[in-house]
Structures are given as C-alpha cells and as structure tokens.
C-alpha cells in the first residue's frame, strides 16, 4: 500500500513512537558499573515517528508473546 504524502514529501500518517515517546533514543544501563548508555530506539530507528502499521504489529506481537 502506498503511503499518503504531502507536497513536502512528509508521510502524514506517521505517529509518535510509543517506545521512545518521540525522542528517538532509549536510555538504559550497562555493565560494568551500571553506566548509562543512550542508543537509538529499536522501533523507529531514531526517527521518533512510526507508521500506524508498525504500532499495530508491535501490539499484536506483544499479545502473542503474552499468550505464550
């Protein structure tokens, strides 16, 4: 399915990433010594936005994982 784009080439269907809340990066802790690391979001790849289809795919994947 072709995405709907505006005249400036931006995909109007994009939504804020639910994993990073639109920041594009995830903060976590790593060994040794519980040092803080910042990495790109696994869902949006650092963009901060995702398609509604990607959000639905993650939600269905989480539902299947919870069922197992």
Buried (B, 14 or more C-beta within 10 A) or exposed (E): EEEEEEEEEEEEEBEBBBBBEBBBEBEEEEEEEEEEEEEEBEBBEBBBBBBEEBBEEBEEEEEEEEEE
